[in-house]
Amino acid sequence: MTVSLIGLDASTASNVMNCLKDLSRRGRTVIFSIHQPRSSIFKIFDTVMFMCKGRCVYHGSIKDVIPYFARHGYQCEPYENPADYVLDVLIDVSRKPEILIRLNNLYNITHVDLSALVHRQDSSINHENIEHERRKYKVKAARSVGAEIFYLSQRTLRNAMRNPALALSQTLASIIIVRFLVT
């Protein structure tokens, strides 16, 4: 599933994030990237990963982000948006290769230790219980495929009627692209 928050107002973006949070509580894995979320959205996350120049510098619980970077000399102001704080930290880290390498090495060491612990715990979990839980949260389609096609076609037609110039330009662009691909 691809969800874009671009162009959404704060309330709608927050509602989308709450829906994704609800999906994760139902046993679904939700992975997404987001750029500079507002603090109310940032607090919804369970686990985050921050990367700088292709290297992971933090992966863990949202509640541990500020203390983690504070231990490495980056203090967060009391009323600062944590997402902006982390972005400022990553900008600073990107300018200092030695700190970037140190934070990445800390992540790698911690990640290896956690992987060993998770592997030990996984071996003691009853896999039948996992399957039972997975079946309990099986999601059924709200509408049939035919109904979805009908409603999507209806919406597309309504959008074309509201903005005929856009519909015409999209149609012409499609024709031109097909023409270039065929010849």
C-alpha positions in Angstrom: 0.0 0.0 0.0 1.3 3.4 -0.9 0.1 6.4 1.1 1.1 10.0 0.4 0.7 12.7 3.0 1.7 15.4 0.5 -0.9 18.1 0.2 -3.0 16.9 3.1 -4.0 19.2 5.9 -2.8 18.4 9.4 -6.0 16.8 10.5 -6.3 14.5 7.5 -2.6 13.5 7.7 -3.1 12.7 11.4 -6.1 10.6 10.6 -4.1 8.7 7.9 -1.4 8.0 10.4 -3.9 6.8 13.0 -5.3 4.4 10.5 -1.8 3.1 9.8 -1.3 2.7 13.6 -4.5 0.8 13.8 -3.3 -1.5 11.1 -0.1 -2.2 12.9 -2.0 -3.0 16.1 -3.9 -5.6 14.1 -0.7 -7.4 13.3 0.2 -5.8 10.0 3.7 -4.6 9.4 3.6 -0.9 8.4 6.8 0.6 6.9 6.9 4.0 5.5 9.2 7.0 5.1 8.2 10.5 6.1 10.0 13.8 6.0 9.6 16.3 8.8 6.4 15.1 10.5 4.7 17.4 13.0 5.2 16.4 16.6 1.7 14.9 17.0 2.3 12.5 14.1 5.9 11.7 15.3 4.5 10.6 18.7 2.3 8.0 16.9 5.3 6.0 15.8 6.4 2.8 17.7 9.8 2.3 16.1 11.9 4.6 13.9 15.0 4.3 11.9 17.2 7.3 11.1 19.7 7.2 8.3 22.4 9.6 7.3 24.3 9.3 4.0 23.0 5.7 3.6 24.1 4.6 7.1 21.8 3.8 10.0 22.5 6.0 13.0 19.5 5.1 15.1 16.9 2.3 15.1 14.6 1.8 18.1 11.7 3.1 20.2 10.5 6.6 19.7 10.7 7.3 23.4 14.5 6.6 23.4 15.4 8.9 20.5 16.0 12.1 22.4 17.9 10.4 25.3 20.0 8.5 22.8 21.2 11.5 20.9 21.5 13.5 24.2 24.0 10.9 25.4 26.0 11.7 22.2 26.1 15.4 22.9 22.9 16.6 21.1 20.5 18.3 23.5 16.8 18.8 22.6 15.2 22.1 23.7 12.1 21.5 25.9 9.4 22.5 23.4 11.2 21.6 20.2 9.5 19.2 17.7 11.4 15.9 18.1 11.3 15.4 14.3 13.0 18.7 13.7 15.5 18.0 16.4 16.5 14.7 14.8 16.7 16.4 11.4 19.1 19.0 12.9 21.1 16.2 14.5 21.4 14.4 11.2 22.4 17.5 9.3 25.2 18.1 11.9 26.2 14.4 11.8 26.4 14.5 8.0 29.0 17.3 8.2 31.2 15.3 10.7 32.2 11.9 9.2 33.8 10.7 12.4 30.5 11.1 14.4 28.6 9.5 11.6 30.9 6.5 11.6 30.7 6.3 15.4 26.9 6.4 15.5 26.7 3.8 12.7 29.1 1.5 14.5 27.0 1.9 17.7 24.0 0.9 15.7 25.7 -2.1 14.2 26.9 -3.4 17.6 23.5 -2.9 19.2 21.7 -4.5 16.2 23.9 -7.6 16.4 23.2 -8.0 20.1 19.5 -7.5 19.7 19.4 -10.0 16.8 20.9 -12.7 19.0 18.4 -12.0 21.7 15.5 -12.0 19.3 16.7 -15.3 17.8 16.8 -16.9 21.3 13.3 -15.6 22.1 11.9 -16.7 18.7 13.0 -20.3 19.2 10.8 -20.5 22.4 7.7 -19.1 20.7 5.0 -21.6 19.7 4.5 -21.1 15.9 0.9 -22.4 16.1 0.0 -19.5 18.3 1.4 -17.1 15.7 -0.7 -18.7 13.0 -3.8 -18.5 15.2 -3.2 -14.7 15.8 -2.6 -14.1 12.1 -5.9 -15.8 11.2 -7.7 -13.8 13.8 -6.8 -10.5 12.1 -7.4 -11.6 8.5 -8.8 -8.6 6.7 -11.6 -9.1 4.2 -12.3 -6.7 1.3 -15.0 -4.3 2.1 -16.4 -4.4 -1.5 -16.1 -6.8 -4.3 -13.7 -6.1 -7.2 -16.6 -5.2 -9.5 -17.9 -2.7 -7.0 -14.4 -1.2 -6.6 -14.0 -0.8 -10.3 -17.5 0.8 -10.6 -16.8 3.4 -7.8 -13.3 4.2 -9.1 -14.6 4.7 -12.6 -17.4 6.9 -11.2 -14.8 9.0 -9.3 -12.5 9.2 -12.4 -15.4 10.4 -14.6 -16.5 12.9 -12.0 -12.9 14.3 -11.8 -12.8 14.5 -15.6 -16.1 16.4 -15.6 -14.9 18.9 -13.0 -11.6 19.6 -14.8 -11.9 18.8 -18.5 -8.6 20.6 -19.4 -6.6 18.2 -17.1 -8.5 15.2 -18.4 -7.7 16.3 -22.0 -4.0 16.9 -21.2 -3.7 13.5 -19.5 -5.4 11.8 -22.4 -3.1 13.5 -25.0 0.0 12.8 -22.9 -1.0 9.1 -22.8 -1.6 9.0 -26.6 1.8 10.7 -27.3 3.6 8.3 -25.0 2.0 5.2 -26.6 2.8 6.7 -30.0 6.5 6.9 -29.1 6.6 3.5 -27.6 4.9 1.8 -30.5 7.1 3.4 -33.2 
